[in-house]
Amino acid sequence: MAGNLTVALIKPHILFARKRGQIITKIEEAGFGIILSK
């Protein structure tokens, strides 16, 4: 029972983390571009 609950909590978290990770990499790339241009 507890195992199913943890999977239910972890799965959406992984999906959100992937989406968030993609957004963060875009922000980081933009940030590095600004740093390099200076």
C-alpha positions in Angstrom: 0.0 0.0 0.0 2.7 2.5 1.0 4.7 1.4 -2.1 1.9 2.4 -4.4 1.5 5.7 -2.7 5.2 6.6 -3.1 5.1 5.6 -6.8 2.0 7.8 -7.2 3.8 10.7 -5.5 7.2 10.2 -7.3 5.9 9.7 -10.9 4.3 13.2 -11.3 7.3 14.7 -9.4 9.6 13.2 -12.0 7.5 14.6 -14.9 7.5 18.0 -13.2 11.2 17.8 -12.6 11.9 17.1 -16.3 9.7 20.1 -17.4 11.3 22.2 -14.7 14.8 20.9 -15.8 14.1 21.9 -19.4 13.1 25.4 -18.3 16.1 25.7 -16.0 18.5 24.7 -18.7 17.0 27.3 -21.1 17.4 30.0 -18.3 21.0 28.8 -17.6 21.9 28.9 -21.3 20.5 32.5 -21.5 22.4 33.4 -18.3 25.7 32.0 -19.6 25.1 33.8 -22.9 24.8 37.1 -21.0 27.9 36.3 -18.9 29.9 35.4 -22.0 28.8 38.5 -23.9 30.2 40.6 -21.0 
